[in-house]
């Protein structure tokens, strides 16, 4: 997640861009595993995973913007 934020974000979109990358990463991963396994399991665990990945993405975005300065 940190590497994605570091290489893909510009200098101005740290918090929002990182949170967006975390959300997109989680959704794409969920869809890929649902396709490969042939089942979906949408529950509290998935919601917690989305929240954590958005927070991790936001923090990574903030750090990557500050590293580029």
Predicted model as a PDB file, atoms N, CA, C, CB and O in Angstrom, pLDDT in the B-factor column:
MODEL        1                                                                  
ATOM      1  N   UNK A   1       0.830  -1.166   0.000  1.00 70.00           N  
ATOM      2  CA  UNK A   1       0.000   0.000   0.000  1.00 70.00           C  
ATOM      3  C   UNK A   1       0.885   1.243   0.000  1.00 70.00           C  
ATOM      4  CB  UNK A   1      -0.950  -0.010   1.203  1.00 70.00           C  
ATOM      5  O   UNK A   1       0.639   2.197  -0.737  1.00 70.00           O  
ATOM      6  N   UNK A   2       1.911   1.215   0.832  1.00 71.00           N  
ATOM      7  CA  UNK A   2       2.797   2.377   0.903  1.00 71.00           C  
ATOM      8  C   UNK A   2       3.493   2.625  -0.427  1.00 71.00           C  
ATOM      9  CB  UNK A   2       3.835   2.187   2.006  1.00 71.00           C  
ATOM     10  O   UNK A   2       3.614   3.772  -0.859  1.00 71.00           O  
ATOM     11  N   UNK A   3       3.948   1.568  -1.078  1.00 72.00           N  
ATOM     12  CA  UNK A   3       4.616   1.731  -2.369  1.00 72.00           C  
ATOM     13  C   UNK A   3       3.651   2.254  -3.429  1.00 72.00           C  
ATOM     14  CB  UNK A   3       5.224   0.402  -2.823  1.00 72.00           C  
ATOM     15  O   UNK A   3       4.035   3.068  -4.269  1.00 72.00           O  
ATOM     16  N   UNK A   4       2.423   1.799  -3.396  1.00 69.00           N  
ATOM     17  CA  UNK A   4       1.426   2.295  -4.351  1.00 69.00           C  
ATOM     18  C   UNK A   4       1.194   3.785  -4.156  1.00 69.00           C  
ATOM     19  CB  UNK A   4       0.098   1.528  -4.200  1.00 69.00           C  
ATOM     20  O   UNK A   4       1.107   4.534  -5.129  1.00 69.00           O  
ATOM     21  N   UNK A   5       1.096   4.213  -2.922  1.00 69.00           N  
ATOM     22  CA  UNK A   5       0.888   5.636  -2.657  1.00 69.00           C  
ATOM     23  C   UNK A   5       2.120   6.450  -3.019  1.00 69.00           C  
ATOM     24  CB  UNK A   5       0.530   5.858  -1.190  1.00 69.00           C  
ATOM     25  O   UNK A   5       2.003   7.565  -3.526  1.00 69.00           O  
ATOM     26  N   UNK A   6       3.294   5.901  -2.763  1.00 67.00           N  
ATOM     27  CA  UNK A   6       4.521   6.634  -3.056  1.00 67.00           C  
ATOM     28  C   UNK A   6       4.718   6.845  -4.547  1.00 67.00           C  
ATOM     29  CB  UNK A   6       5.712   5.904  -2.482  1.00 67.00           C  
ATOM     30  O   UNK A   6       5.102   7.934  -4.972  1.00 67.00           O  
ATOM     31  N   UNK A   7       4.462   5.825  -5.339  1.00 70.00           N  
ATOM     32  CA  UNK A   7       4.726   5.921  -6.775  1.00 70.00           C  
ATOM     33  C   UNK A   7       3.562   6.501  -7.575  1.00 70.00           C  
ATOM     34  CB  UNK A   7       5.064   4.566  -7.311  1.00 70.00           C  
ATOM     35  O   UNK A   7       3.784   7.046  -8.656  1.00 70.00           O  
ATOM     36  N   UNK A   8       2.344   6.401  -7.083  1.00 69.00           N  
ATOM     37  CA  UNK A   8       1.188   6.800  -7.884  1.00 69.00           C  
ATOM     38  C   UNK A   8       0.618   8.171  -7.536  1.00 69.00           C  
ATOM     39  CB  UNK A   8       0.118   5.785  -7.735  1.00 69.00           C  
ATOM     40  O   UNK A   8      -0.075   8.772  -8.357  1.00 69.00           O  
ATOM     41  N   UNK A   9       0.888   8.662  -6.374  1.00 66.00           N  
ATOM     42  CA  UNK A   9       0.287   9.934  -5.967  1.00 66.00           C  
ATOM     43  C   UNK A   9       1.183  11.107  -6.336  1.00 66.00           C  
ATOM     44  CB  UNK A   9       0.014   9.938  -4.462  1.00 66.00           C  
ATOM     45  O   UNK A   9       2.409  10.996  -6.349  1.00 66.00           O  
ATOM     46  N   UNK A  10       0.556  12.208  -6.629  1.00 62.00           N  
ATOM     47  CA  UNK A  10       1.300  13.442  -6.840  1.00 62.00           C  
ATOM     48  C   UNK A  10       1.643  14.078  -5.507  1.00 62.00           C  
ATOM     49  CB  UNK A  10       0.500  14.420  -7.710  1.00 62.00           C  
ATOM     50  O   UNK A  10       1.489  13.464  -4.451  1.00 62.00           O  
ATOM     51  N   UNK A  11       2.101  15.292  -5.569  1.00 63.00           N  
ATOM     52  CA  UNK A  11       2.512  15.966  -4.342  1.00 63.00           C  
ATOM     53  C   UNK A  11       1.364  16.583  -3.559  1.00 63.00           C  
ATOM     54  CB  UNK A  11       3.501  17.023  -4.667  1.00 63.00           C  
ATOM     55  O   UNK A  11       1.571  17.025  -2.429  1.00 63.00           O  
ATOM     56  N   UNK A  12       0.160  16.630  -4.122  1.00 67.00           N  
ATOM     57  CA  UNK A  12      -0.903  17.377  -3.467  1.00 67.00           C  
ATOM     58  C   UNK A  12      -2.069  16.548  -2.957  1.00 67.00           C  
ATOM     59  CB  UNK A  12      -1.415  18.378  -4.392  1.00 67.00           C  
ATOM     60  O   UNK A  12      -2.942  17.095  -2.282  1.00 67.00           O  
ATOM     61  N   UNK A  13      -2.124  15.291  -3.238  1.00 75.00           N  
ATOM     62  CA  UNK A  13      -3.314  14.510  -2.896  1.00 75.00           C  
ATOM     63  C   UNK A  13      -3.001  13.395  -1.902  1.00 75.00           C  
ATOM     64  CB  UNK A  13      -3.930  13.916  -4.155  1.00 75.00           C  
ATOM     65  O   UNK A  13      -3.413  12.256  -2.119  1.00 75.00           O  
ATOM     66  N   UNK A  14      -2.306  13.683  -0.854  1.00 78.00           N  
ATOM     67  CA  UNK A  14      -1.850  12.668   0.076  1.00 78.00           C  
ATOM     68  C   UNK A  14      -2.952  11.938   0.805  1.00 78.00           C  
ATOM     69  CB  UNK A  14      -0.959  13.276   1.057  1.00 78.00           C  
ATOM     70  O   UNK A  14      -3.100  10.728   0.632  1.00 78.00           O  
ATOM     71  N   UNK A  15      -3.725  12.626   1.609  1.00 83.00           N  
ATOM     72  CA  UNK A  15      -4.737  11.996   2.443  1.00 83.00           C  
ATOM     73  C   UNK A  15      -5.875  11.414   1.606  1.00 83.00           C  
ATOM     74  CB  UNK A  15      -5.288  13.000   3.445  1.00 83.00           C  
ATOM     75  O   UNK A  15      -6.210  10.237   1.742  1.00 83.00           O  
ATOM     76  N   UNK A  16      -6.455  12.220   0.759  1.00 86.00           N  
ATOM     77  CA  UNK A  16      -7.602  11.782  -0.037  1.00 86.00           C  
ATOM     78  C   UNK A  16      -7.171  10.728  -1.065  1.00 86.00           C  
ATOM     79  CB  UNK A  16      -8.259  12.991  -0.748  1.00 86.00           C  
ATOM     80  O   UNK A  16      -7.838   9.705  -1.218  1.00 86.00           O  
ATOM     81  N   UNK A  17      -6.081  10.968  -1.755  1.00 84.00           N  
ATOM     82  CA  UNK A  17      -5.600  10.016  -2.756  1.00 84.00           C  
ATOM     83  C   UNK A  17      -5.220   8.681  -2.138  1.00 84.00           C  
ATOM     84  CB  UNK A  17      -4.410  10.593  -3.495  1.00 84.00           C  
ATOM     85  O   UNK A  17      -5.525   7.624  -2.692  1.00 84.00           O  
ATOM     86  N   UNK A  18      -4.563   8.728  -1.004  1.00 85.00           N  
ATOM     87  CA  UNK A  18      -4.187   7.488  -0.323  1.00 85.00           C  
ATOM     88  C   UNK A  18      -5.396   6.703   0.145  1.00 85.00           C  
ATOM     89  CB  UNK A  18      -3.292   7.790   0.856  1.00 85.00           C  
ATOM     90  O   UNK A  18      -5.433   5.479   0.013  1.00 85.00           O  
ATOM     91  N   UNK A  19      -6.385   7.394   0.689  1.00 89.00           N  
ATOM     92  CA  UNK A  19      -7.611   6.723   1.117  1.00 89.00           C  
ATOM     93  C   UNK A  19      -8.333   6.109  -0.079  1.00 89.00           C  
ATOM     94  CB  UNK A  19      -8.538   7.708   1.850  1.00 89.00           C  
ATOM     95  O   UNK A  19      -8.872   5.007   0.016  1.00 89.00           O  
ATOM     96  N   UNK A  20      -8.342   6.818  -1.194  1.00 89.00           N  
ATOM     97  CA  UNK A  20      -8.983   6.308  -2.406  1.00 89.00           C  
ATOM     98  C   UNK A  20      -8.257   5.080  -2.936  1.00 89.00           C  
ATOM     99  CB  UNK A  20      -9.029   7.392  -3.483  1.00 89.00           C  
ATOM    100  O   UNK A  20      -8.899   4.114  -3.349  1.00 89.00           O  
ATOM    101  N   UNK A  21      -6.932   5.103  -2.929  1.00 87.00           N  
ATOM    102  CA  UNK A  21      -6.152   3.942  -3.373  1.00 87.00           C  
ATOM    103  C   UNK A  21      -6.413   2.751  -2.445  1.00 87.00           C  
ATOM    104  CB  UNK A  21      -4.633   4.281  -3.409  1.00 87.00           C  
ATOM    105  O   UNK A  21      -6.532   1.618  -2.913  1.00 87.00           O  
ATOM    106  N   UNK A  22      -6.502   2.999  -1.140  1.00 88.00           N  
ATOM    107  CA  UNK A  22      -6.814   1.920  -0.201  1.00 88.00           C  
ATOM    108  C   UNK A  22      -8.171   1.305  -0.466  1.00 88.00           C  
ATOM    109  CB  UNK A  22      -6.761   2.431   1.218  1.00 88.00           C  
ATOM    110  O   UNK A  22      -8.325   0.085  -0.406  1.00 88.00           O  
ATOM    111  N   UNK A  23      -9.158   2.140  -0.761  1.00 91.00           N  
ATOM    112  CA  UNK A  23     -10.504   1.644  -1.060  1.00 91.00           C  
ATOM    113  C   UNK A  23     -10.520   0.844  -2.355  1.00 91.00           C  
ATOM    114  CB  UNK A  23     -11.494   2.809  -1.152  1.00 91.00           C  
ATOM    115  O   UNK A  23     -11.082  -0.250  -2.407  1.00 91.00           O  
ATOM    116  N   UNK A  24      -9.908   1.385  -3.394  1.00 91.00           N  
ATOM    117  CA  UNK A  24      -9.877   0.697  -4.687  1.00 91.00           C  
ATOM    118  C   UNK A  24      -9.109  -0.625  -4.573  1.00 91.00           C  
ATOM    119  CB  UNK A  24      -9.234   1.602  -5.767  1.00 91.00           C  
ATOM    120  O   UNK A  24      -9.542  -1.640  -5.119  1.00 91.00           O  
ATOM    121  N   UNK A  25      -7.992  -0.619  -3.879  1.00 90.00           N  
ATOM    122  CA  UNK A  25      -7.193  -1.836  -3.690  1.00 90.00           C  
ATOM    123  C   UNK A  25      -8.011  -2.923  -3.003  1.00 90.00           C  
ATOM    124  CB  UNK A  25      -5.930  -1.531  -2.867  1.00 90.00           C  
ATOM    125  O   UNK A  25      -7.974  -4.083  -3.414  1.00 90.00           O  
ATOM    126  N   UNK A  26      -8.746  -2.554  -1.965  1.00 90.00           N  
ATOM    127  CA  UNK A  26      -9.558  -3.516  -1.240  1.00 90.00           C  
ATOM    128  C   UNK A  26     -10.673  -4.074  -2.117  1.00 90.00           C  
ATOM    129  CB  UNK A  26     -10.143  -2.875   0.008  1.00 90.00           C  
ATOM    130  O   UNK A  26     -10.913  -5.281  -2.120  1.00 90.00           O  
ATOM    131  N   UNK A  27     -11.355  -3.207  -2.858  1.00 91.00           N  
ATOM    132  CA  UNK A  27     -12.453  -3.663  -3.709  1.00 91.00           C  
ATOM    133  C   UNK A  27     -11.963  -4.565  -4.839  1.00 91.00           C  
ATOM    134  CB  UNK A  27     -13.195  -2.467  -4.289  1.00 91.00           C  
ATOM    135  O   UNK A  27     -12.592  -5.580  -5.138  1.00 91.00           O  
ATOM    136  N   UNK A  28     -10.853  -4.206  -5.464  1.00 92.00           N  
ATOM    137  CA  UNK A  28     -10.305  -5.034  -6.546  1.00 92.00           C  
ATOM    138  C   UNK A  28      -9.865  -6.391  -6.006  1.00 92.00           C  
ATOM    139  CB  UNK A  28      -9.114  -4.320  -7.232  1.00 92.00           C  
ATOM    140  O   UNK A  28     -10.126  -7.420  -6.630  1.00 92.00           O  
ATOM    141  N   UNK A  29      -9.211  -6.403  -4.868  1.00 90.00           N  
ATOM    142  CA  UNK A  29      -8.778  -7.660  -4.260  1.00 90.00           C  
ATOM    143  C   UNK A  29      -9.980  -8.531  -3.917  1.00 90.00           C  
ATOM    144  CB  UNK A  29      -7.939  -7.390  -3.001  1.00 90.00           C  
ATOM    145  O   UNK A  29      -9.958  -9.740  -4.146  1.00 90.00           O  
ATOM    146  N   UNK A  30     -11.022  -7.927  -3.371  1.00 89.00           N  
ATOM    147  CA  UNK A  30     -12.228  -8.666  -3.025  1.00 89.00           C  
ATOM    148  C   UNK A  30     -12.876  -9.279  -4.265  1.00 89.00           C  
ATOM    149  CB  UNK A  30     -13.220  -7.753  -2.309  1.00 89.00           C  
ATOM    150  O   UNK A  30     -13.280 -10.442  -4.255  1.00 89.00           O  
ATOM    151  N   UNK A  31     -12.969  -8.488  -5.328  1.00 91.00           N  
ATOM    152  CA  UNK A  31     -13.589  -8.981  -6.556  1.00 91.00           C  
ATOM    153  C   UNK A  31     -12.767 -10.105  -7.197  1.00 91.00           C  
ATOM    154  CB  UNK A  31     -13.765  -7.834  -7.547  1.00 91.00           C  
ATOM    155  O   UNK A  31     -13.332 -11.080  -7.694  1.00 91.00           O  
ATOM    156  N   UNK A  32     -11.450  -9.971  -7.188  1.00 92.00           N  
ATOM    157  CA  UNK A  32     -10.603 -11.021  -7.756  1.00 92.00           C  
ATOM    158  C   UNK A  32     -10.741 -12.331  -6.987  1.00 92.00           C  
ATOM    159  CB  UNK A  32      -9.142 -10.576  -7.763  1.00 92.00           C  
ATOM    160  O   UNK A  32     -10.884 -13.392  -7.594  1.00 92.00           O  
ATOM    161  N   UNK A  33     -10.700 -12.268  -5.675  1.00 89.00           N  
ATOM    162  CA  UNK A  33     -10.854 -13.483  -4.887  1.00 89.00           C  
ATOM    163  C   UNK A  33     -12.250 -14.062  -5.015  1.00 89.00           C  
ATOM    164  CB  UNK A  33     -10.542 -13.207  -3.433  1.00 89.00           C  
ATOM    165  O   UNK A  33     -12.413 -15.282  -4.999  1.00 89.00           O  
ATOM    166  N   UNK A  34     -13.253 -13.218  -5.141  1.00 87.00           N  
ATOM    167  CA  UNK A  34     -14.616 -13.722  -5.345  1.00 87.00           C  
ATOM    168  C   UNK A  34     -14.730 -14.449  -6.678  1.00 87.00           C  
ATOM    169  CB  UNK A  34     -15.633 -12.571  -5.284  1.00 87.00           C  
ATOM    170  O   UNK A  34     -15.424 -15.461  -6.776  1.00 87.00           O  
ATOM    171  N   UNK A  35     -14.055 -13.939  -7.703  1.00 90.00           N  
ATOM    172  CA  UNK A  35     -14.070 -14.609  -8.998  1.00 90.00           C  
ATOM    173  C   UNK A  35     -13.322 -15.940  -8.958  1.00 90.00           C  
ATOM    174  CB  UNK A  35     -13.463 -13.705 -10.058  1.00 90.00           C  
ATOM    175  O   UNK A  35     -13.791 -16.936  -9.509  1.00 90.00           O  
ATOM    176  N   UNK A  36     -12.168 -15.955  -8.310  1.00 89.00           N  
ATOM    177  CA  UNK A  36     -11.365 -17.175  -8.265  1.00 89.00           C  
ATOM    178  C   UNK A  36     -12.001 -18.250  -7.395  1.00 89.00           C  
ATOM    179  CB  UNK A  36      -9.974 -16.864  -7.755  1.00 89.00           C  
ATOM    180  O   UNK A  36     -11.966 -19.430  -7.742  1.00 89.00           O  
ATOM    181  N   UNK A  37     -12.575 -17.855  -6.277  1.00 85.00           N  
ATOM    182  CA  UNK A  37     -13.156 -18.832  -5.359  1.00 85.00           C  
ATOM    183  C   UNK A  37     -14.606 -19.158  -5.680  1.00 85.00           C  
ATOM    184  CB  UNK A  37     -13.060 -18.325  -3.948  1.00 85.00           C  
ATOM    185  O   UNK A  37     -15.122 -20.185  -5.238  1.00 85.00           O  
ATOM    186  N   UNK A  38     -15.259 -18.309  -6.434  1.00 82.00           N  
ATOM    187  CA  UNK A  38     -16.645 -18.544  -6.800  1.00 82.00           C  
ATOM    188  C   UNK A  38     -17.637 -18.280  -5.698  1.00 82.00           C  
ATOM    189  CB  UNK A  38     -16.802 -19.922  -7.254  1.00 82.00           C  
ATOM    190  O   UNK A  38     -18.772 -18.750  -5.763  1.00 82.00           O  
ATOM    191  N   UNK A  39     -17.236 -17.540  -4.693  1.00 80.00           N  
ATOM    192  CA  UNK A  39     -18.138 -17.223  -3.588  1.00 80.00           C  
ATOM    193  C   UNK A  39     -17.846 -15.826  -3.061  1.00 80.00           C  
ATOM    194  CB  UNK A  39     -18.006 -18.263  -2.458  1.00 80.00           C  
ATOM    195  O   UNK A  39     -16.731 -15.321  -3.188  1.00 80.00           O  
ATOM    196  N   UNK A  40     -18.840 -15.225  -2.483  1.00 77.00           N  
ATOM    197  CA  UNK A  40     -18.660 -13.916  -1.856  1.00 77.00           C  
ATOM    198  C   UNK A  40     -19.019 -14.032  -0.389  1.00 77.00           C  
ATOM    199  CB  UNK A  40     -19.524 -12.824  -2.554  1.00 77.00           C  
ATOM    200  O   UNK A  40     -19.931 -14.765  -0.008  1.00 77.00           O  
ATOM    201  N   UNK A  41     -18.299 -13.311   0.406  1.00 77.00           N  
ATOM    202  CA  UNK A  41     -18.529 -13.319   1.839  1.00 77.00           C  
ATOM    203  C   UNK A  41     -18.506 -11.879   2.321  1.00 77.00           C  
ATOM    204  CB  UNK A  41     -17.468 -14.187   2.586  1.00 77.00           C  
ATOM    205  O   UNK A  41     -17.500 -11.402   2.846  1.00 77.00           O  
ATOM    206  N   UNK A  42     -19.615 -11.200   2.138  1.00 79.00           N  
ATOM    207  CA  UNK A  42     -19.704  -9.798   2.521  1.00 79.00           C  
ATOM    208  C   UNK A  42     -20.284  -9.726   3.923  1.00 79.00           C  
ATOM    209  CB  UNK A  42     -20.571  -8.984   1.511  1.00 79.00           C  
ATOM    210  O   UNK A  42     -21.457 -10.032   4.141  1.00 79.00           O  
ATOM    211  N   UNK A  43     -19.453  -9.321   4.866  1.00 85.00           N  
ATOM    212  CA  UNK A  43     -19.899  -9.254   6.251  1.00 85.00           C  
ATOM    213  C   UNK A  43     -19.095  -8.221   7.017  1.00 85.00           C  
ATOM    214  CB  UNK A  43     -19.783 -10.624   6.924  1.00 85.00           C  
ATOM    215  O   UNK A  43     -18.495  -7.314   6.440  1.00 85.00           O  
ATOM    216  N   UNK A  44     -19.100  -8.378   8.306  1.00 90.00           N  
ATOM    217  CA  UNK A  44     -18.411  -7.434   9.185  1.00 90.00           C  
ATOM    218  C   UNK A  44     -16.906  -7.446   8.937  1.00 90.00           C  
ATOM    219  CB  UNK A  44     -18.703  -7.761  10.651  1.00 90.00           C  
ATOM    220  O   UNK A  44     -16.262  -6.400   9.016  1.00 90.00           O  
ATOM    221  N   UNK A  45     -16.344  -8.599   8.641  1.00 87.00           N  
ATOM    222  CA  UNK A  45     -14.911  -8.693   8.377  1.00 87.00           C  
ATOM    223  C   UNK A  45     -14.522  -7.863   7.167  1.00 87.00           C  
ATOM    224  CB  UNK A  45     -14.502 -10.146   8.166  1.00 87.00           C  
ATOM    225  O   UNK A  45     -13.488  -7.195   7.179  1.00 87.00           O  
ATOM    226  N   UNK A  46     -15.328  -7.896   6.135  1.00 86.00           N  
ATOM    227  CA  UNK A  46     -15.037  -7.120   4.933  1.00 86.00           C  
ATOM    228  C   UNK A  46     -15.139  -5.622   5.208  1.00 86.00           C  
ATOM    229  CB  UNK A  46     -15.991  -7.514   3.801  1.00 86.00           C  
ATOM    230  O   UNK A  46     -14.329  -4.845   4.702  1.00 86.00           O  
ATOM    231  N   UNK A  47     -16.104  -5.218   5.986  1.00 91.00           N  
ATOM    232  CA  UNK A  47     -16.248  -3.797   6.328  1.00 91.00           C  
ATOM    233  C   UNK A  47     -15.057  -3.322   7.152  1.00 91.00           C  
ATOM    234  CB  UNK A  47     -17.562  -3.554   7.102  1.00 91.00           C  
ATOM    235  O   UNK A  47     -14.547  -2.223   6.934  1.00 91.00           O  
ATOM    236  N   UNK A  48     -14.616  -4.146   8.096  1.00 92.00           N  
ATOM    237  CA  UNK A  48     -13.435  -3.797   8.902  1.00 92.00           C  
ATOM    238  C   UNK A  48     -12.196  -3.727   8.014  1.00 92.00           C  
ATOM    239  CB  UNK A  48     -13.220  -4.832  10.044  1.00 92.00           C  
ATOM    240  O   UNK A  48     -11.353  -2.848   8.196  1.00 92.00           O  
ATOM    241  N   UNK A  49     -12.079  -4.642   7.057  1.00 90.00           N  
ATOM    242  CA  UNK A  49     -10.949  -4.618   6.128  1.00 90.00           C  
ATOM    243  C   UNK A  49     -10.955  -3.338   5.288  1.00 90.00           C  
ATOM    244  CB  UNK A  49     -10.984  -5.853   5.212  1.00 90.00           C  
ATOM    245  O   UNK A  49      -9.903  -2.738   5.066  1.00 90.00           O  
ATOM    246  N   UNK A  50     -12.117  -2.925   4.827  1.00 91.00           N  
ATOM    247  CA  UNK A  50     -12.219  -1.666   4.067  1.00 91.00           C  
ATOM    248  C   UNK A  50     -11.772  -0.491   4.923  1.00 91.00           C  
ATOM    249  CB  UNK A  50     -13.667  -1.440   3.570  1.00 91.00           C  
ATOM    250  O   UNK A  50     -11.004   0.355   4.464  1.00 91.00           O  
ATOM    251  N   UNK A  51     -12.243  -0.430   6.153  1.00 93.00           N  
ATOM    252  CA  UNK A  51     -11.880   0.685   7.042  1.00 93.00           C  
ATOM    253  C   UNK A  51     -10.374   0.720   7.274  1.00 93.00           C  
ATOM    254  CB  UNK A  51     -12.622   0.567   8.394  1.00 93.00           C  
ATOM    255  O   UNK A  51      -9.757   1.782   7.180  1.00 93.00           O  
ATOM    256  N   UNK A  52      -9.777  -0.432   7.577  1.00 94.00           N  
ATOM    257  CA  UNK A  52      -8.335  -0.477   7.821  1.00 94.00           C  
ATOM    258  C   UNK A  52      -7.534  -0.080   6.586  1.00 94.00           C  
ATOM    259  CB  UNK A  52      -7.925  -1.869   8.271  1.00 94.00           C  
ATOM    260  O   UNK A  52      -6.562   0.668   6.691  1.00 94.00           O  
ATOM    261  N   UNK A  53      -7.931  -0.568   5.433  1.00 91.00           N  
ATOM    262  CA  UNK A  53      -7.185  -0.247   4.223  1.00 91.00           C  
ATOM    263  C   UNK A  53      -7.316   1.222   3.839  1.00 91.00           C  
ATOM    264  CB  UNK A  53      -7.654  -1.119   3.080  1.00 91.00           C  
ATOM    265  O   UNK A  53      -6.364   1.809   3.325  1.00 91.00           O  
ATOM    266  N   UNK A  54      -8.472   1.823   4.078  1.00 91.00           N  
ATOM    267  CA  UNK A  54      -8.633   3.253   3.813  1.00 91.00           C  
ATOM    268  C   UNK A  54      -7.738   4.055   4.754  1.00 91.00           C  
ATOM    269  CB  UNK A  54     -10.116   3.683   3.974  1.00 91.00           C  
ATOM    270  O   UNK A  54      -7.086   5.008   4.327  1.00 91.00           O  
ATOM    271  N   UNK A  55      -7.703   3.677   6.026  1.00 92.00           N  
ATOM    272  CA  UNK A  55      -6.846   4.374   6.993  1.00 92.00           C  
ATOM    273  C   UNK A  55      -5.367   4.177   6.644  1.00 92.00           C  
ATOM    274  CB  UNK A  55      -7.127   3.870   8.430  1.00 92.00           C  
ATOM    275  O   UNK A  55      -4.595   5.136   6.670  1.00 92.00           O  
ATOM    276  N   UNK A  56      -4.970   2.956   6.321  1.00 90.00           N  
ATOM    277  CA  UNK A  56      -3.583   2.695   5.948  1.00 90.00           C  
ATOM    278  C   UNK A  56      -3.213   3.458   4.678  1.00 90.00           C  
ATOM    279  CB  UNK A  56      -3.354   1.187   5.750  1.00 90.00           C  
ATOM    280  O   UNK A  56      -2.114   4.004   4.582  1.00 90.00           O  
ATOM    281  N   UNK A  57      -4.119   3.499   3.708  1.00 87.00           N  
ATOM    282  CA  UNK A  57      -3.873   4.260   2.488  1.00 87.00           C  
ATOM    283  C   UNK A  57      -3.726   5.742   2.756  1.00 87.00           C  
ATOM    284  CB  UNK A  57      -4.985   4.034   1.502  1.00 87.00           C  
ATOM    285  O   UNK A  57      -2.858   6.397   2.179  1.00 87.00           O  
ATOM    286  N   UNK A  58      -4.580   6.284   3.639  1.00 88.00           N  
ATOM    287  CA  UNK A  58      -4.498   7.702   3.971  1.00 88.00           C  
ATOM    288  C   UNK A  58      -3.176   8.036   4.658  1.00 88.00           C  
ATOM    289  CB  UNK A  58      -5.669   8.104   4.865  1.00 88.00           C  
ATOM    290  O   UNK A  58      -2.537   9.035   4.328  1.00 88.00           O  
ATOM    291  N   UNK A  59      -2.771   7.207   5.603  1.00 88.00           N  
ATOM    292  CA  UNK A  59      -1.497   7.433   6.296  1.00 88.00           C  
ATOM    293  C   UNK A  59      -0.330   7.294   5.319  1.00 88.00           C  
ATOM    294  CB  UNK A  59      -1.331   6.440   7.475  1.00 88.00           C  
ATOM    295  O   UNK A  59       0.610   8.087   5.364  1.00 88.00           O  
ATOM    296  N   UNK A  60      -0.383   6.308   4.450  1.00 85.00           N  
ATOM    297  CA  UNK A  60       0.678   6.136   3.447  1.00 85.00           C  
ATOM    298  C   UNK A  60       0.733   7.309   2.489  1.00 85.00           C  
ATOM    299  CB  UNK A  60       0.470   4.844   2.665  1.00 85.00           C  
ATOM    300  O   UNK A  60       1.818   7.725   2.081  1.00 85.00           O  
ATOM    301  N   UNK A  61      -0.421   7.848   2.123  1.00 84.00           N  
ATOM    302  CA  UNK A  61      -0.466   9.025   1.261  1.00 84.00           C  
ATOM    303  C   UNK A  61       0.163  10.238   1.920  1.00 84.00           C  
ATOM    304  CB  UNK A  61      -1.892   9.337   0.879  1.00 84.00           C  
ATOM    305  O   UNK A  61       0.899  10.988   1.280  1.00 84.00           O  
ATOM    306  N   UNK A  62      -0.125  10.429   3.194  1.00 85.00           N  
ATOM    307  CA  UNK A  62       0.464  11.552   3.936  1.00 85.00           C  
ATOM    308  C   UNK A  62       1.972  11.405   4.009  1.00 85.00           C  
ATOM    309  CB  UNK A  62      -0.128  11.641   5.355  1.00 85.00           C  
ATOM    310  O   UNK A  62       2.709  12.365   3.782  1.00 85.00           O  
ATOM    311  N   UNK A  63       2.435  10.191   4.330  1.00 84.00           N  
ATOM    312  CA  UNK A  63       3.884   9.958   4.427  1.00 84.00           C  
ATOM    313  C   UNK A  63       4.553  10.143   3.080  1.00 84.00           C  
ATOM    314  CB  UNK A  63       4.173   8.551   4.964  1.00 84.00           C  
ATOM    315  O   UNK A  63       5.629  10.737   3.002  1.00 84.00           O  
ATOM    316  N   UNK A  64       3.935   9.642   2.012  1.00 81.00           N  
ATOM    317  CA  UNK A  64       4.577   9.751   0.699  1.00 81.00           C  
ATOM    318  C   UNK A  64       4.663  11.199   0.233  1.00 81.00           C  
ATOM    319  CB  UNK A  64       3.818   8.922  -0.332  1.00 81.00           C  
ATOM    320  O   UNK A  64       5.646  11.571  -0.409  1.00 81.00           O  
ATOM    321  N   UNK A  65       3.672  12.021   0.533  1.00 81.00           N  
ATOM    322  CA  UNK A  65       3.745  13.438   0.176  1.00 81.00           C  
ATOM    323  C   UNK A  65       4.869  14.131   0.937  1.00 81.00           C  
ATOM    324  CB  UNK A  65       2.406  14.133   0.461  1.00 81.00           C  
ATOM    325  O   UNK A  65       5.596  14.952   0.376  1.00 81.00           O  
ATOM    326  N   UNK A  66       5.007  13.795   2.224  1.00 81.00           N  
ATOM    327  CA  UNK A  66       6.051  14.422   3.018  1.00 81.00           C  
ATOM    328  C   UNK A  66       7.445  13.923   2.648  1.00 81.00           C  
ATOM    329  CB  UNK A  66       5.794  14.179   4.482  1.00 81.00           C  
ATOM    330  O   UNK A  66       8.419  14.654   2.825  1.00 81.00           O  
ATOM    331  N   UNK A  67       7.563  12.700   2.141  1.00 77.00           N  
ATOM    332  CA  UNK A  67       8.862  12.198   1.718  1.00 77.00           C  
ATOM    333  C   UNK A  67       9.337  12.879   0.434  1.00 77.00           C  
ATOM    334  CB  UNK A  67       8.799  10.689   1.518  1.00 77.00           C  
ATOM    335  O   UNK A  67      10.540  13.030   0.218  1.00 77.00           O  
ATOM    336  N   UNK A  68       8.395  13.288  -0.416  1.00 63.00           N  
ATOM    337  CA  UNK A  68       8.761  13.903  -1.675  1.00 63.00           C  
ATOM    338  C   UNK A  68       9.222  15.343  -1.528  1.00 63.00           C  
ATOM    339  CB  UNK A  68       7.610  13.843  -2.612  1.00 63.00           C  
ATOM    340  O   UNK A  68       9.789  15.907  -2.464  1.00 63.00           O  
ATOM    341  N   UNK A  69       8.989  15.945  -0.375  1.00 61.00           N  
ATOM    342  CA  UNK A  69       9.380  17.348  -0.167  1.00 61.00           C  
ATOM    343  C   UNK A  69      10.822  17.497   0.134  1.00 61.00           C  
ATOM    344  CB  UNK A  69       8.593  17.959   0.933  1.00 61.00           C  
ATOM    345  O   UNK A  69      11.298  18.615   0.333  1.00 61.00           O  
TER     346      UNK A  69                                                      
ENDMDL                                                                          
END                                                                             
